[in-house]
């Protein structure tokens, strides 16, 4: 069975940092794109970042560019999201998800992803 398990969320002050982890089992990362999404109360699920299957190219939504970094360790089957300079508006449940290879136009479309973790809460507050 495919499982994705997020960890690393918590409460952090504005301007602080968190590192999220997504531990993947049941599939090899080099055959799937891995995306990070987030969902705040009353809002739709939003694509945050994605890492490609082949060369590890990375993509970010505009609101997190320069602050967040996605990376992967194929040997550990783990994907990370380093989040720096956190803002209150980053508060959300963060999910990782896996998809078969996607075109660029689809990388932030939640419906394109086949497998999802249960999410980890990130709260940015003073």
Biotite code that builds the C-alpha atoms (Angstrom):
import biotite.structure as struc

atoms = struc.array([
    struc.Atom([0.000, 0.000, 0.000], chain_id="A", res_id=1, res_name="UNK", atom_name="CA", element="C"),
    struc.Atom([1.099, 3.536, -0.680], chain_id="A", res_id=2, res_name="UNK", atom_name="CA", element="C"),
    struc.Atom([1.400, 5.700, 2.389], chain_id="A", res_id=3, res_name="UNK", atom_name="CA", element="C"),
    struc.Atom([2.521, 9.269, 2.859], chain_id="A", res_id=4, res_name="UNK", atom_name="CA", element="C"),
    struc.Atom([3.051, 10.568, 6.375], chain_id="A", res_id=5, res_name="UNK", atom_name="CA", element="C"),
    struc.Atom([3.760, 14.212, 7.120], chain_id="A", res_id=6, res_name="UNK", atom_name="CA", element="C"),
    struc.Atom([5.568, 15.436, 10.195], chain_id="A", res_id=7, res_name="UNK", atom_name="CA", element="C"),
    struc.Atom([7.299, 18.529, 11.484], chain_id="A", res_id=8, res_name="UNK", atom_name="CA", element="C"),
    struc.Atom([4.391, 20.896, 11.874], chain_id="A", res_id=9, res_name="UNK", atom_name="CA", element="C"),
    struc.Atom([3.795, 22.963, 14.949], chain_id="A", res_id=10, res_name="UNK", atom_name="CA", element="C"),
    struc.Atom([3.482, 26.442, 16.368], chain_id="A", res_id=11, res_name="UNK", atom_name="CA", element="C"),
    struc.Atom([6.039, 29.026, 15.298], chain_id="A", res_id=12, res_name="UNK", atom_name="CA", element="C"),
    struc.Atom([6.342, 32.790, 15.611], chain_id="A", res_id=13, res_name="UNK", atom_name="CA", element="C"),
    struc.Atom([6.205, 35.039, 12.550], chain_id="A", res_id=14, res_name="UNK", atom_name="CA", element="C"),
    struc.Atom([9.600, 35.098, 10.890], chain_id="A", res_id=15, res_name="UNK", atom_name="CA", element="C"),
    struc.Atom([10.445, 31.661, 12.203], chain_id="A", res_id=16, res_name="UNK", atom_name="CA", element="C"),
    struc.Atom([11.175, 28.428, 10.382], chain_id="A", res_id=17, res_name="UNK", atom_name="CA", element="C"),
    struc.Atom([9.869, 24.894, 10.198], chain_id="A", res_id=18, res_name="UNK", atom_name="CA", element="C"),
    struc.Atom([10.973, 21.853, 8.248], chain_id="A", res_id=19, res_name="UNK", atom_name="CA", element="C"),
    struc.Atom([8.240, 19.476, 7.157], chain_id="A", res_id=20, res_name="UNK", atom_name="CA", element="C"),
    struc.Atom([8.941, 15.886, 6.209], chain_id="A", res_id=21, res_name="UNK", atom_name="CA", element="C"),
    struc.Atom([6.924, 13.532, 4.031], chain_id="A", res_id=22, res_name="UNK", atom_name="CA", element="C"),
    struc.Atom([7.842, 9.891, 4.514], chain_id="A", res_id=23, res_name="UNK", atom_name="CA", element="C"),
    struc.Atom([6.701, 7.815, 1.547], chain_id="A", res_id=24, res_name="UNK", atom_name="CA", element="C"),
    struc.Atom([6.246, 4.068, 1.379], chain_id="A", res_id=25, res_name="UNK", atom_name="CA", element="C"),
    struc.Atom([4.934, 1.842, -1.384], chain_id="A", res_id=26, res_name="UNK", atom_name="CA", element="C"),
    struc.Atom([6.332, 3.846, -4.286], chain_id="A", res_id=27, res_name="UNK", atom_name="CA", element="C"),
    struc.Atom([9.679, 5.100, -5.515], chain_id="A", res_id=28, res_name="UNK", atom_name="CA", element="C"),
    struc.Atom([10.116, 8.845, -5.554], chain_id="A", res_id=29, res_name="UNK", atom_name="CA", element="C"),
    struc.Atom([11.917, 8.828, -8.880], chain_id="A", res_id=30, res_name="UNK", atom_name="CA", element="C"),
    struc.Atom([8.712, 7.643, -10.579], chain_id="A", res_id=31, res_name="UNK", atom_name="CA", element="C"),
    struc.Atom([6.387, 10.220, -9.038], chain_id="A", res_id=32, res_name="UNK", atom_name="CA", element="C"),
    struc.Atom([6.067, 13.924, -8.652], chain_id="A", res_id=33, res_name="UNK", atom_name="CA", element="C"),
    struc.Atom([5.622, 14.985, -5.048], chain_id="A", res_id=34, res_name="UNK", atom_name="CA", element="C"),
    struc.Atom([3.664, 18.086, -4.203], chain_id="A", res_id=35, res_name="UNK", atom_name="CA", element="C"),
    struc.Atom([3.027, 20.033, -1.047], chain_id="A", res_id=36, res_name="UNK", atom_name="CA", element="C"),
    struc.Atom([-0.418, 21.536, -0.603], chain_id="A", res_id=37, res_name="UNK", atom_name="CA", element="C"),
    struc.Atom([-2.038, 23.481, 2.187], chain_id="A", res_id=38, res_name="UNK", atom_name="CA", element="C"),
    struc.Atom([-5.559, 24.190, 3.288], chain_id="A", res_id=39, res_name="UNK", atom_name="CA", element="C"),
    struc.Atom([-6.705, 26.841, 5.729], chain_id="A", res_id=40, res_name="UNK", atom_name="CA", element="C"),
    struc.Atom([-10.185, 26.857, 7.285], chain_id="A", res_id=41, res_name="UNK", atom_name="CA", element="C"),
    struc.Atom([-12.804, 27.967, 4.793], chain_id="A", res_id=42, res_name="UNK", atom_name="CA", element="C"),
    struc.Atom([-10.374, 27.947, 1.873], chain_id="A", res_id=43, res_name="UNK", atom_name="CA", element="C"),
    struc.Atom([-9.686, 25.597, -0.988], chain_id="A", res_id=44, res_name="UNK", atom_name="CA", element="C"),
    struc.Atom([-6.651, 23.391, -1.031], chain_id="A", res_id=45, res_name="UNK", atom_name="CA", element="C"),
    struc.Atom([-3.737, 25.313, -2.517], chain_id="A", res_id=46, res_name="UNK", atom_name="CA", element="C"),
    struc.Atom([-0.640, 24.030, -4.256], chain_id="A", res_id=47, res_name="UNK", atom_name="CA", element="C"),
    struc.Atom([2.550, 25.215, -2.567], chain_id="A", res_id=48, res_name="UNK", atom_name="CA", element="C"),
    struc.Atom([5.476, 23.391, -4.135], chain_id="A", res_id=49, res_name="UNK", atom_name="CA", element="C"),
    struc.Atom([6.308, 20.429, -6.332], chain_id="A", res_id=50, res_name="UNK", atom_name="CA", element="C"),
    struc.Atom([9.406, 18.402, -7.120], chain_id="A", res_id=51, res_name="UNK", atom_name="CA", element="C"),
    struc.Atom([9.647, 16.552, -10.423], chain_id="A", res_id=52, res_name="UNK", atom_name="CA", element="C"),
    struc.Atom([10.446, 12.895, -10.970], chain_id="A", res_id=53, res_name="UNK", atom_name="CA", element="C"),
    struc.Atom([13.402, 12.932, -13.353], chain_id="A", res_id=54, res_name="UNK", atom_name="CA", element="C"),
    struc.Atom([15.886, 15.697, -12.674], chain_id="A", res_id=55, res_name="UNK", atom_name="CA", element="C"),
    struc.Atom([14.441, 16.969, -9.414], chain_id="A", res_id=56, res_name="UNK", atom_name="CA", element="C"),
    struc.Atom([13.285, 20.293, -10.820], chain_id="A", res_id=57, res_name="UNK", atom_name="CA", element="C"),
    struc.Atom([11.366, 22.310, -8.273], chain_id="A", res_id=58, res_name="UNK", atom_name="CA", element="C"),
    struc.Atom([8.400, 24.637, -8.550], chain_id="A", res_id=59, res_name="UNK", atom_name="CA", element="C"),
    struc.Atom([6.760, 27.078, -6.156], chain_id="A", res_id=60, res_name="UNK", atom_name="CA", element="C"),
    struc.Atom([3.652, 29.146, -5.995], chain_id="A", res_id=61, res_name="UNK", atom_name="CA", element="C"),
    struc.Atom([4.396, 32.871, -6.015], chain_id="A", res_id=62, res_name="UNK", atom_name="CA", element="C"),
    struc.Atom([3.445, 33.471, -2.404], chain_id="A", res_id=63, res_name="UNK", atom_name="CA", element="C"),
    struc.Atom([6.230, 31.220, -1.084], chain_id="A", res_id=64, res_name="UNK", atom_name="CA", element="C"),
    struc.Atom([9.036, 31.817, -3.586], chain_id="A", res_id=65, res_name="UNK", atom_name="CA", element="C"),
    struc.Atom([12.239, 32.766, -1.844], chain_id="A", res_id=66, res_name="UNK", atom_name="CA", element="C"),
    struc.Atom([10.962, 31.493, 1.501], chain_id="A", res_id=67, res_name="UNK", atom_name="CA", element="C"),
    struc.Atom([10.236, 27.787, 0.990], chain_id="A", res_id=68, res_name="UNK", atom_name="CA", element="C"),
    struc.Atom([12.498, 25.081, -0.405], chain_id="A", res_id=69, res_name="UNK", atom_name="CA", element="C"),
    struc.Atom([11.426, 21.596, -1.454], chain_id="A", res_id=70, res_name="UNK", atom_name="CA", element="C"),
    struc.Atom([13.918, 18.752, -1.605], chain_id="A", res_id=71, res_name="UNK", atom_name="CA", element="C"),
    struc.Atom([13.992, 14.977, -1.675], chain_id="A", res_id=72, res_name="UNK", atom_name="CA", element="C"),
    struc.Atom([16.119, 12.102, -0.504], chain_id="A", res_id=73, res_name="UNK", atom_name="CA", element="C"),
    struc.Atom([15.331, 9.155, -2.760], chain_id="A", res_id=74, res_name="UNK", atom_name="CA", element="C"),
    struc.Atom([17.323, 6.717, -0.645], chain_id="A", res_id=75, res_name="UNK", atom_name="CA", element="C"),
    struc.Atom([15.163, 7.573, 2.362], chain_id="A", res_id=76, res_name="UNK", atom_name="CA", element="C"),
    struc.Atom([11.966, 7.954, 0.315], chain_id="A", res_id=77, res_name="UNK", atom_name="CA", element="C"),
    struc.Atom([11.429, 11.280, 2.006], chain_id="A", res_id=78, res_name="UNK", atom_name="CA", element="C"),
    struc.Atom([10.519, 14.726, 0.716], chain_id="A", res_id=79, res_name="UNK", atom_name="CA", element="C"),
    struc.Atom([11.113, 17.873, 2.728], chain_id="A", res_id=80, res_name="UNK", atom_name="CA", element="C"),
    struc.Atom([9.698, 21.355, 2.767], chain_id="A", res_id=81, res_name="UNK", atom_name="CA", element="C"),
    struc.Atom([11.921, 23.908, 4.468], chain_id="A", res_id=82, res_name="UNK", atom_name="CA", element="C"),
    struc.Atom([9.825, 26.936, 5.386], chain_id="A", res_id=83, res_name="UNK", atom_name="CA", element="C"),
    struc.Atom([11.568, 30.156, 6.366], chain_id="A", res_id=84, res_name="UNK", atom_name="CA", element="C"),
    struc.Atom([10.328, 33.657, 7.126], chain_id="A", res_id=85, res_name="UNK", atom_name="CA", element="C"),
    struc.Atom([6.933, 32.291, 8.019], chain_id="A", res_id=86, res_name="UNK", atom_name="CA", element="C"),
    struc.Atom([3.914, 34.569, 8.004], chain_id="A", res_id=87, res_name="UNK", atom_name="CA", element="C"),
    struc.Atom([0.548, 34.322, 9.684], chain_id="A", res_id=88, res_name="UNK", atom_name="CA", element="C"),
    struc.Atom([-1.037, 33.638, 6.312], chain_id="A", res_id=89, res_name="UNK", atom_name="CA", element="C"),
    struc.Atom([1.031, 30.462, 6.033], chain_id="A", res_id=90, res_name="UNK", atom_name="CA", element="C"),
    struc.Atom([-1.115, 28.945, 8.778], chain_id="A", res_id=91, res_name="UNK", atom_name="CA", element="C"),
    struc.Atom([-2.796, 25.837, 7.381], chain_id="A", res_id=92, res_name="UNK", atom_name="CA", element="C"),
    struc.Atom([-2.802, 22.087, 7.358], chain_id="A", res_id=93, res_name="UNK", atom_name="CA", element="C"),
    struc.Atom([-0.010, 21.005, 5.041], chain_id="A", res_id=94, res_name="UNK", atom_name="CA", element="C"),
    struc.Atom([-0.345, 17.874, 2.946], chain_id="A", res_id=95, res_name="UNK", atom_name="CA", element="C"),
    struc.Atom([2.080, 16.002, 0.761], chain_id="A", res_id=96, res_name="UNK", atom_name="CA", element="C"),
    struc.Atom([0.817, 14.127, -2.264], chain_id="A", res_id=97, res_name="UNK", atom_name="CA", element="C"),
    struc.Atom([2.162, 11.907, -5.031], chain_id="A", res_id=98, res_name="UNK", atom_name="CA", element="C"),
    struc.Atom([1.298, 11.925, -8.718], chain_id="A", res_id=99, res_name="UNK", atom_name="CA", element="C"),
    struc.Atom([2.367, 10.144, -11.835], chain_id="A", res_id=100, res_name="UNK", atom_name="CA", element="C"),
    struc.Atom([4.412, 12.443, -14.095], chain_id="A", res_id=101, res_name="UNK", atom_name="CA", element="C"),
    struc.Atom([2.567, 15.671, -14.820], chain_id="A", res_id=102, res_name="UNK", atom_name="CA", element="C"),
    struc.Atom([2.810, 18.484, -17.265], chain_id="A", res_id=103, res_name="UNK", atom_name="CA", element="C"),
    struc.Atom([3.730, 21.860, -15.831], chain_id="A", res_id=104, res_name="UNK", atom_name="CA", element="C"),
    struc.Atom([0.196, 23.147, -16.240], chain_id="A", res_id=105, res_name="UNK", atom_name="CA", element="C"),
    struc.Atom([-1.098, 20.505, -13.850], chain_id="A", res_id=106, res_name="UNK", atom_name="CA", element="C"),
    struc.Atom([1.463, 20.397, -11.059], chain_id="A", res_id=107, res_name="UNK", atom_name="CA", element="C"),
    struc.Atom([-0.636, 22.484, -8.652], chain_id="A", res_id=108, res_name="UNK", atom_name="CA", element="C"),
    struc.Atom([-3.936, 20.799, -9.414], chain_id="A", res_id=109, res_name="UNK", atom_name="CA", element="C"),
    struc.Atom([-5.009, 18.707, -6.415], chain_id="A", res_id=110, res_name="UNK", atom_name="CA", element="C"),
    struc.Atom([-7.157, 16.437, -8.574], chain_id="A", res_id=111, res_name="UNK", atom_name="CA", element="C"),
    struc.Atom([-4.052, 15.299, -10.449], chain_id="A", res_id=112, res_name="UNK", atom_name="CA", element="C"),
    struc.Atom([-2.531, 13.661, -7.385], chain_id="A", res_id=113, res_name="UNK", atom_name="CA", element="C"),
    struc.Atom([-3.231, 10.037, -6.633], chain_id="A", res_id=114, res_name="UNK", atom_name="CA", element="C"),
    struc.Atom([-2.048, 9.631, -3.052], chain_id="A", res_id=115, res_name="UNK", atom_name="CA", element="C"),
    struc.Atom([-2.289, 11.923, -0.046], chain_id="A", res_id=116, res_name="UNK", atom_name="CA", element="C"),
    struc.Atom([-1.030, 12.077, 3.473], chain_id="A", res_id=117, res_name="UNK", atom_name="CA", element="C"),
    struc.Atom([-3.169, 13.011, 6.453], chain_id="A", res_id=118, res_name="UNK", atom_name="CA", element="C"),
    struc.Atom([-1.611, 16.426, 6.899], chain_id="A", res_id=119, res_name="UNK", atom_name="CA", element="C"),
    struc.Atom([0.333, 18.274, 9.554], chain_id="A", res_id=120, res_name="UNK", atom_name="CA", element="C"),
    struc.Atom([-0.783, 21.509, 11.195], chain_id="A", res_id=121, res_name="UNK", atom_name="CA", element="C"),
    struc.Atom([1.356, 24.612, 10.827], chain_id="A", res_id=122, res_name="UNK", atom_name="CA", element="C"),
    struc.Atom([0.366, 27.586, 12.950], chain_id="A", res_id=123, res_name="UNK", atom_name="CA", element="C"),
    struc.Atom([2.215, 30.892, 12.674], chain_id="A", res_id=124, res_name="UNK", atom_name="CA", element="C"),
    struc.Atom([1.322, 33.202, 15.532], chain_id="A", res_id=125, res_name="UNK", atom_name="CA", element="C"),
    struc.Atom([2.914, 35.473, 18.082], chain_id="A", res_id=126, res_name="UNK", atom_name="CA", element="C"),
])
